[in-house]
Amino acid sequence: CSGLWLEATTSNEYAVQGDSIRIYISINNRGGAAAQVVKVIADGMDSVMNQTLVKNKNYNFIKPVFVPLDKAISQPYWMEQKMEEGSFVVDDQKLIGMPQNNASYLVDFDLNIEGQPMRFSKPVQYKYTDPVRGELYQPLVVVPSVAISTDPSIVIFHRNENQKADITLRVKAHRIFSNYSIKVTERMRTQQNSQTDTSFNLARGLTRDYLFTINNSLFKEQDQDFVQAFTELKNGKEGQPAYLNVTSIKYDHIPHIHYFYQDAIKVLNMDLKTVGKKIGYIEGAGDKVNIALQQMGYEVTVLKEKDITPGYLKQFDAIITGVRAYNLNEFMAAKYEVLMNYVKEGGNLVAQYSTNNFISNVRSKIGPYPFTISRNRVTDEKAAVKILLPEHAVLNYPNKITAADFDSWLQERSIYNADQLDINYETPLSMADPGEDEQKGSLIIA
């Protein structure tokens, strides 16, 4: 009600551990009340001013603040501890219900207004200008000096073969003092502590990719494992470990959210048999099956609308439509007859799930015989998967599929199940949530 404008901002979205930030302080007495700023406190450091605030005059100054190496990163409070099954772990119950963390940095303004001493605290925010939307504010995020990501997310080895795989390790220096000489020692480590090292220098603000080669001899008889990457940042004799990557969620209608995690590559060391070689893939939404198929050893060609012709499809051992491909691609309806002719001539067409809801409907037929897409689903990730047709080829060739292959399926056991099936379809699997009817439409075959 006094009309005072108090602001604390930075011109960088990240406050980097081991670096410093410049906090821009702005004060304006827009209403003209009798007010003085006594002092401004940023990160425990006082700036005594004892300045009488003239009406509608801007008072601007800069406070540099060092970011300690042990300054807590801006991890959402519900992700600071390892998640339990079905819920996050938050020990401090006073945090529950807060939509985001408290600000990483606060600036306290000690003022005297009409003879009354008052203290106001303002969060330090990242301020920038968008050409269309004008001045915008986002949370200031404390990040490690280096972020580490790995690619690919999964590697599949054939256990009975001596195989190697290349892994790309990306090391990104967020921002480092130019006089801070860094030696980065990279270490790839498995759960069995097999490891390989390399070293290189990383300059300020740069990204460096490094290629590691691993082979399945590291994993011996393990069916699966994880490969993780670590760095050690050396400044003289001191070392600082680093292993986190950062992901950002950015939408116009909410503040940006950043979270940190340890990136890891899942390694499967399997007695895997494959049949056929060439797959044509019609991409869906948020779809990573293409990557897994390549890891299995298939040659995968991504098919666009123009590629879906009788002559072009003949070269493929199978055509796979990605998750929600029939929702995403309007051309699927026009290509229905081409795909059905491919099947009629002996081709394999594998259609992954499509959705049927208020937002997105399927505008094309999918299979050679009628069925509908229901909204039925099985959500209990521990629901038993029953094998209804144990002798069916799909469960025995080229690999034996058992109920154990469904262990660790997360989120839903099945979703948007097929319903009202034509008599030509077979249903090899069934599953159900507790107390509900068995669902047989998760996999249908004709």
Secondary structure, DSSP 8 states (H G I E B T S, - for coil): ---EEEEEEES-SEEETTSEEEEEEEEEESS--SEEEEEEEETTEEEEEEEE--BT-EEEEEEEEE--TTS-----GGGSS--BTTB---S-GGGTT-SS---S-EEEEEEEETTEEEEEEEE-EEEEEETTTEEEEEE-EEE-SEEEEEE-SEEEEETTS--EEEEEEEEEE----TT---EEEEEEE-TT--EEEEEEE--TT-EEEEEEEEEGGGGTT-SEEEEEEEEEEEETTEEEEE--EEEEE--TTS--EEEEE--EEEEEEE------SEEEEE--SS--HHHHHHHHT-EEEE--GGG-SHHHHTT-SEEEE-TTHHHH-GGGTTTHHHHHHHHHTT-EEEE-----SSS----S--SSS--EE---EE--TT---EES-TT-GGGTSSS---GGGGTT--S-SEES-EES--TT-B--EEB--TTS--B--SS-B-
